[in-house]
Amino acid sequence: MSNLNQELQRLFAMPGQSVDESAPLTLLDDKQQARTLILEYTRTGDWEQLAQLLDTLSDVLELPEPAVAITPDRGFQIWFSLEAPHSLASCQVFLQGLHLLLKEGLPQTSTNPLSLLPEPQDFSRPLIPAYHPDSDRWSAFIDPSMGAMFMNDAGLDMAPNPERQG
């Protein structure tokens, strides 16, 4: 198993779940518990507001730094790794709190660019990094200080270095 797969397994897989690059990561187990929470924001031009949320998480709430990803099809993703699985209901309360923090700084639009995962009907996501054939681009975990680079162009032109993804 590569170093990247070991890190993905350690941080995001449910107990007993194996990370498989070719299969999506299942966020909910059969008991409706989650260990990975994902906040997806499709409007990449609003990176500054997401960066402020990240600062609030670490500076004010004193939470560990989440992983930040860019994807060609879903924009920015913030991945939270929980030490142990928690009920879907408690995870949704946490994510709704983040939504309220974000909502204050985001422009109001008629479409909802935000997804809070997992949800009972939406409970898996492709592992990152991954190739997206529709856009001919790659998703990747990024250093949050580089988020502004992706405001107008989500994803990478080439596969990210696996050693820099962990």
N, C-alpha and C positions, 0 to 999 in steps of 0.2 A: 504494500500500500504506500502510495506517495506521501510526502510530508503534507501536501495540501489536503489530500483525502483524510489523513489522520487528524488534521486540524478541523476539517468540516465535521468529521465524526465526533470529535471531542466537544465541539461547541454547539452543534445544531441538531444532531441526530437524537431521536428518542432512545431511551434504554432498550437494547435489543435490536434496534434498527441498524441496518448496514447502509453506509453511503455507497451509492452506485452512480457514477458520473452519467450514465445513460438513462437514469430514471429520476423523476422528480422527487424532491424531499417531501415526505408526508409530515405535515405540521401537527396533526391530531392523531392520537392513538385511539384504540377501541373504547377507552373510558372517557373520551372527550377531554383529554388533557393535552397541553402543549408545552413544549420546552423552547421553541423558537417563535418569536413574534416578529412580524415584518410590517413596517409602515411603507407603503408604496406611494410615490407622488409623481404623477405623469407630466406635470408642467415643469420641465427642467429649467425654464427661465426664472423660476422662483427660488433658485438655489440659496440666495441670501437669507430667506426666511427659514429654510431648512437648517442652514448653518447656525442660525440663532437658536433654533430648537436644540441642536447638538450641544451648543454652549450651555444652555439652560440645564440640560440633562446632567452634564458633568459639573458645572460650577454651582448651580443652585440645588439640584436634587442629589448631587454627589453619587450618581450612578456610574457604573463602569462604562467606558466608551463602547458604543455599539459598532458593528461593522457597517460600512457604507458601501453600497454598490451602485453602479450605473448599468442600465439595461437598455438596449435599443427599442424594445417594445413596451416597457413599463416605466421608463424614466428612472428616477432615484429610488433606491430601496434602503431602508435602515433596518438592519437585522439585530435583534436583541436575543442574546443567549441567556436562558435561565439556568440556574444551577440544577434545578430539579423540575420535573413537570408540574404544572399548575392547572387547575380547572379552566375550561374555556371561559366560563363566566368571569373569573377573576382576571384572566388575561384581557378580556374585552373591556373591563373597567379601567385597567391600566392604559390600554390603547385609546379609549375614549378620552381619558385625561390628556394624553398627548395630542389628540385631535383638538381639544379645546385650547391648548397652548399654541398650537399651530394656527388655528382659525383666526386668532387675534391679529396675526401679522400677515395673513395672506389676502390677496385681492379676492373680492367676491365674484364668483362666476356662476353661470347658469348650469354648468356641468361640474360634477364632483371629480376632481383629479386625484382624490385620496382614497386608498384602500387600506384597511386595517385587517391584518391576517394573524391567525386563522379565523375563519368563519365556518359554520357548519357546512355551507354549500361551496366554499372556496378554501380548501385546506392543503394545497400542495403548491410548490413552486419549483421550477428547474434549479438545479444547483448552479452555483456561480464558481468559476467562469463557464460560459457556454456560448456556442456559436448559434447565431440567429440567421438562418438562411434567407428569410424574407427581406432582411435589411442588409445582408452580407456583412454584418458587424458582430462583435463579441460583447458579452456582458463581462464585468469584472468588478472585484472589490477594489475600492480606491482609497487613497489617503484623503480624509475629509478636506484637507487644505487644498486639494486639487479639484474640488467640486465645481468651481466656477468655470473650469476649462470645458465642462460638458453642458453648459447652459444652452448652447445652440446646436449641439451635435451629440446625441446620446449614443454611447457605446464606443468600442474601439475598432479600428480598421484591421488589426491583427490580433492573434491570440495573445493574451497577457502571459508574462513569464510566471509559471506556476510557483516558483520560489518566492515571488514577491506578492503572492496572493494570501499567504498564511498569516 
